[in-house]
């Protein structure tokens, strides 16, 4: 659903008072519906999105390998040969790692082990370039992306194909549901449930980037802060995904 003008104004006022330099955007399957004034000025600027590497690189690559049958979510890692380099026990499974806050690094190593290619190459050839995210890349070990590429990524998640290019609908559906049973905190597959029907992934620090998506409401949001603020991320989320949902 389209973000209403008063909702956009409310978000603009909130972020402007808390972190005037922050870049934000809210949109749907067709792209941006509202964004910060600084978003247009950012143009082709590249942002440090290392805090989002787990969902921008690891998560879609693992999904591609799962879709093609190269790995199984519930297969013990020991079945894939020498996995000592992953740092995870051989009895662990991909599902275990996908539902752990610290599982992304081991998953990246497993993907490289199974494919024989670096994660950066896997993500670029299997995900970023097919989605048109041609400027997203690793530099000196840190993931960078322009705002336009983040918009392409999130818009695709709201309208993924059944199969084929990018991230499939089946993988997204599997990931955006509780996969930890009664355990707390509840988790999906490298995504975390948030209030009002949204799912989130964000850097561990308050000044780090954050993404939200809600297939139910056909809406996504992103926030790229410039300074730490203890409450901005939560307040931004609540305005982008209000309790009543899109009207």
N, C-alpha and C positions, 0 to 999 in steps of 0.2 A: 504494500500500500504506500501511497505517496505521503511524504512527510508534509504536514501542514505548515503554513508560513509562520503561525504563531509558535509552533514547536521549534522551528528553525531559529526564530528570533530569540527564544528562550535559551537554546543551546549557545548561540552566538554571545549572548550577554554573560552566561555562566563562564564560558571559556575565556572570554575577553577580560573578565575581572580576575580570574584565577591565574591564567597563564597566557598573556596576550600574544606571545610568540608561537603558541601551539598551532598545529595544523590538524584539522578534523574534517570529516566528511560523513554523510549519511546517504544511503541510496538503496536501490533495489536491483532487480535482474537487468534492467536497462542502463544502469550506471548511476551517476551522482544525482541526488535530488536537492541536496543543500550542502554547503561547505563553508569553511572559514574564509575570511577575506584573504588570509595569507596563503590559502591553497592555490589560488590563481597566480599569486606572486611567486610561489614556489617553482612553477613551471617545470623544468626538467631537473630540478634539484634532486640529488640522491640522498636518501635518509638512511641512517644506521638502523636497520631492523633486525639486528642480531638476536634481539630478545624474542623475535617471532620465527626464527629459523625452524623451530620444531614443527610448526604448521605450514610454513611456506615451502620448506624443502623436505624434511624428513617424512612428515605425514603423507603428502601426496606420492612420494616415491615408494614408501611402504605399501600404499594403496595400489599402486600400479603393479608392484611385484605380487601382491595378493590376488589381484584381479586376473593375472596371467597364470597363476598357480605356482609361481616360483617359491612362494612361502605360504605357510598356513598359520592362521592366527593361534591355533591351539597345539601346534607341533613343538615339542621340546627343541630348544636351540641345538642340543647335541646332535640332532638328526641332520644338521647342515654341515657336519664335519668339525674342523678345528675352529671353535668360536671363542677361544681364550682371549683373543684380541678385543672382543666386544666388552669384556669386563663383567659380563653377566654369567651366572651359573648355567650349566648345560640343561638343568631341569626347568629353567624359566622358559616361558613362551613369548611370542611376539605380543600376544594379548596382554600378558603381565606387564611388559615394557610400555605398551601404549597407554596403560592406565596408571602409570607411575610418573610422578613429577620429574624424576631423574632418569627416565628411560630413553630419552631422545638420542643421547650420545651412543648408547649401545645399539640402538636401532640403526643409526647412521653407519656404524661399523659393520653391522650385519648386512645391510644393503650393499655396501661396498664389497664385502666378502662374497656375496652371492652373485653379484654382477661383474666383478672385476673392474669396476669403474669408480672414480671418485664421486662422492655425493654431489658436488657442484655440477659435474658433467651429467649425472643422472637426472638431477632436477631440471637442468637447462633443456636437455633433449626430450625428456618425457613430459614435462609440465610447463615450464616457463615459456619456452619458445612456441609450443603449440597454442598456448593461450594468448600469445602476443606480448608476453612480459619480457621483451627482448633486452631491456636494460637492467633487469634484476641479475645480480651476480655477487660472487664472493670476491673480496679484495683484502689481502693480508689476513685471511681467515675470518673476516667479518662480512655478514650479508648486508648488501645495500640494495635499495629499490626506490624508484620514483613513485610519487603518489599515484600516477596513472596506472602503474602495474599492480599496485595494491587494489585499486578499484576493479581492474579486470579480474583479479583473483576472486574477490568476494562476490562480484556479480555472477561469475561463472558458478560459484557454489550454490547460488539460488536457482539456477537453471541449467544443471549439468546434463549431458547426454546420458542415455542408457549405457552406451559403450563408446569406445573410441577416444577421441582427443581429450587430454587433460585429466580431470578428476571425475570419475563416474558417479552417477546418481546413487548406485548401490553402496559405494564406499562412503559417500557423504552420509547416507542414511544410517549405515552401520555405526558410524563414528559419533553422530549427534544423538545419542541416546545413552542412558545410564548403563555402564558396563561393569560396575563394581558391586552390584547387588545391594546388600544392606550396609556395606562398609562406608565409612566416612573418611574424608570428604568424598562425595559422589563424583565420578568422572565418566566421560565418554572416552573416545580414543584420541588422546592428546588435546581434546577440547573439554571445557568445564561448563557445567550447567550454571546459568545465571538466572536471576528473576525475570519474570514476564515473558517466558518462552524463548529467551535468548541463550546462546552458547558463546563462550569467550575463550580467548587465549591472549595472554599478555606477559610482558617482561616482569621479572620478580620485583623490580624497583619501581617506585611511584613515578619516576621520570621516564620510564620505558614505554615503548609503543604498545598499543592494545587494539585488538580486533574483536568484534562481536558479529554474530549472524543469527537470524531467526527465520528458518524456512517457513515456519508456520505463518509468520507475518510478512514474508517476502521483503525483508529489510536487513541491511547490514550497516555497520558503523565502524569507524576507525578513528583513533586518537593518537597523535604524535606529539607528546608534550615536550617542552623545553626545560622545565624546572620541576623539581619534586613538589607535589601538593598532596597531602594525605587524603583528601576527599574528592578531588576532581574526577578521577576515573569513575567512581561510583555515581557521582552526581550526573556526569555526562551520560553514562549508561542508562540511568533512570529516565532521563529526558529523551534519549533516542528510542528507548523501549518503555514507554509509560505503562503503568499497571493496567490501564484499560485497553491497551493495544492500539494499533492504528485505527483511525476512525474512517 
